[in-house]
Amino acid sequence: MNEETEGSAGEGGEEVRYDLKSAKEAADYLRISESTVWRYVEQDIVPAYRVGQKRVWFKRSDLDNLVKPLRRKAGKVNKETKDLNLISMETGSRGSWATLDRVKALRESIMARRGGVAFSDAAEDIDAARELRSQES
């Protein structure tokens, strides 16, 4: 039934037409295995439609919805765009500078609580733990 359409009466009497494909045709159309098509059905990634007792079909439009771009194209940053971004940060239109000021104040309060030392030297702690472990063995 390659590229054939089935018709049915829709609301208002107009005819609704679908491009229907079998599981094999859907797999060939998407260039995947037939077992992958059935896995997609099982995982509700693509809907399947039963016609009668045994026949199962896939709408071409549903198959087309599976095809998506891998990544969005990032816009090129030119000097003009870069300058506009810097200006918006400098003016604080997005609150960027205010956020940086709050981060700086938070860092200073943490440093004051810790006596001016952000973190202890981890290398010394690791060496001490290794020495203790080797003495226990």
C-alpha positions as CSV (number, residue, x, y, z in Angstrom):
1,M,0.0,0.0,0.0
2,N,2.9,2.3,-0.7
3,E,1.8,5.9,-1.0
4,E,-1.8,4.9,-1.2
5,T,-4.5,6.7,0.7
6,E,-7.5,5.6,2.6
7,G,-10.5,7.8,2.8
8,S,-13.1,8.2,5.5
9,A,-15.9,10.6,6.1
10,G,-15.0,13.4,8.5
11,E,-17.1,15.9,10.3
12,G,-19.3,17.9,7.9
13,G,-19.2,15.2,5.3
14,E,-15.8,16.1,3.9
15,E,-13.5,13.3,3.1
16,V,-10.4,12.9,5.3
17,R,-7.4,11.2,3.5
18,Y,-4.4,9.6,5.2
19,D,-1.2,8.3,3.7
20,L,-1.0,4.9,5.4
21,K,2.0,2.6,5.6
22,S,2.6,-0.9,6.9
23,A,5.2,-1.5,9.5
24,K,7.7,-2.7,6.9
25,E,7.0,0.4,4.7
26,A,7.3,2.7,7.8
27,A,10.6,1.1,8.6
28,D,11.8,1.6,5.0
29,Y,10.5,5.1,5.0
30,L,12.4,6.0,8.2
31,R,15.4,3.9,7.3
32,I,15.2,1.9,10.5
33,S,14.5,-1.7,11.3
34,E,11.0,-3.0,11.5
35,S,11.6,-4.1,15.1
36,T,12.5,-0.5,16.0
37,V,9.1,0.6,14.5
38,W,7.4,-1.9,16.8
39,R,9.5,-0.7,19.8
40,Y,8.4,2.9,19.0
41,V,4.8,1.7,19.1
42,E,5.3,-0.1,22.4
43,Q,7.0,3.0,23.9
44,D,4.2,5.3,22.6
45,I,6.7,7.2,20.4
46,V,4.6,6.7,17.3
47,P,0.9,5.8,17.1
48,A,-0.3,2.8,15.2
49,Y,-3.8,2.3,13.8
50,R,-5.6,-1.0,13.5
51,V,-7.9,-1.6,10.5
52,G,-9.9,-4.8,11.0
53,Q,-8.5,-7.7,13.1
54,K,-5.0,-8.0,11.9
55,R,-3.9,-5.0,9.8
56,V,-1.9,-2.3,11.5
57,W,-1.0,1.0,9.7
58,F,1.0,4.1,10.4
59,K,0.1,7.6,9.2
60,R,2.8,9.2,7.2
61,S,2.3,12.4,9.1
62,D,3.0,10.6,12.4
63,L,6.2,9.2,10.9
64,D,7.2,12.6,9.6
65,N,6.9,14.0,13.1
66,L,9.6,11.6,14.3
67,V,12.2,13.3,12.1
68,K,13.7,16.3,14.0
69,P,16.9,18.3,13.6
70,L,19.8,17.1,15.7
71,R,20.8,20.6,16.8
72,R,19.6,24.1,16.3
73,K,21.9,26.3,14.3
74,A,23.6,28.8,16.6
75,G,23.5,32.3,15.3
76,K,26.8,33.8,14.4
77,V,28.1,36.3,16.8
78,N,29.5,39.3,15.1
79,K,31.1,42.4,16.6
80,E,27.8,44.3,16.5
81,T,25.9,41.6,18.4
82,K,28.7,41.2,20.9
83,D,28.7,44.9,21.6
84,L,24.9,45.0,22.1
85,N,25.2,42.1,24.6
86,L,27.9,44.0,26.5
87,I,25.8,47.2,26.5
88,S,22.7,45.3,27.9
89,M,24.9,43.8,30.7
90,E,26.4,47.2,31.5
91,T,23.0,48.8,31.7
92,G,21.8,46.0,33.9
93,S,18.6,45.6,31.8
94,R,18.5,41.9,32.8
95,G,19.8,42.4,36.3
96,S,23.1,40.9,35.5
97,W,25.2,43.3,37.4
98,A,22.9,43.2,40.4
99,T,23.3,39.4,40.4
100,L,27.0,39.7,40.3
101,D,27.0,42.1,43.2
102,R,24.9,39.7,45.3
103,V,27.3,36.8,44.4
104,K,30.3,39.0,45.4
105,A,28.6,39.9,48.8
106,L,27.8,36.2,49.5
107,R,31.4,35.2,48.8
108,E,32.7,37.9,51.1
109,S,30.3,36.8,53.9
110,I,31.4,33.1,53.5
111,M,35.1,34.1,53.5
112,A,34.5,36.2,56.7
113,R,32.9,33.2,58.5
114,R,35.7,30.9,57.4
115,G,38.4,33.3,58.6
116,G,39.5,34.3,55.1
117,V,40.1,30.7,54.0
118,A,37.7,29.4,51.3
119,F,38.6,25.7,51.7
120,S,41.3,23.7,53.4
121,D,44.1,22.2,51.3
122,A,42.7,18.9,50.2
123,A,46.1,17.5,49.3
124,E,47.2,17.5,53.0
125,D,44.0,15.8,54.1
126,I,44.3,13.1,51.4
127,D,48.0,12.5,52.3
128,A,47.1,12.1,56.0
129,A,44.3,9.7,55.2
130,R,46.6,7.6,53.0
131,E,49.2,7.5,55.7
132,L,46.7,6.4,58.3
133,R,45.4,3.7,56.0
134,S,48.9,2.4,55.2
135,Q,49.6,2.2,59.0
136,E,46.4,0.2,59.6
137,S,47.4,-2.5,57.0
